[in-house]
Amino acid sequence: MLERKYGWTLEVDIHGMRAAEAKKQLELLLNRTDGTIHEIVVIHGFHGGKVLQDMVRTQLKHARIKQKILSMNGGQTTLLLHEKKH
């Protein structure tokens, strides 16, 4: 999983991962992401199938996720985050 930080946005690329492993890695990322990150842009692709897209959009649940924004680009989903509780 590749990660890039742009200000208060973290971009992660999960192309080529299996859904279960990608879900586990995203949950770990959400657990360790500090309060300076307000959103995570997940690049999952969709031309090779919708398994990762469906996992991010429907199966991924976490207390930090406030809202999921479906991009006009079907290959990415933005996760808006709640503030991290101390």
Steps between C-alpha positions, in 0.01 A plus 500: 500500500657825386441812712550867413421793728380836365433741787203359691427239230650153486483315169528121502515264202370148554521380137589134471414409859248237601188649660557342843861621520410848372220526758737396780766750386247784473368422851856508637560828318183650646611389849843661473415816303546804721275804533682694227337281234143605415440280198636191332471460124494128423603411147353156435442495126205335332600403148638166621183427697301657779606285796721768658256778415213307663710421807591867557155635423281243677700272732762730653374627837698692761425748777725763334299500175251786505397481136592328174507716190462316171711671238396553140814296443367152577850388598520701819302566817567773756459426869426809709617443856371592843751678717721258688405475867793533737 
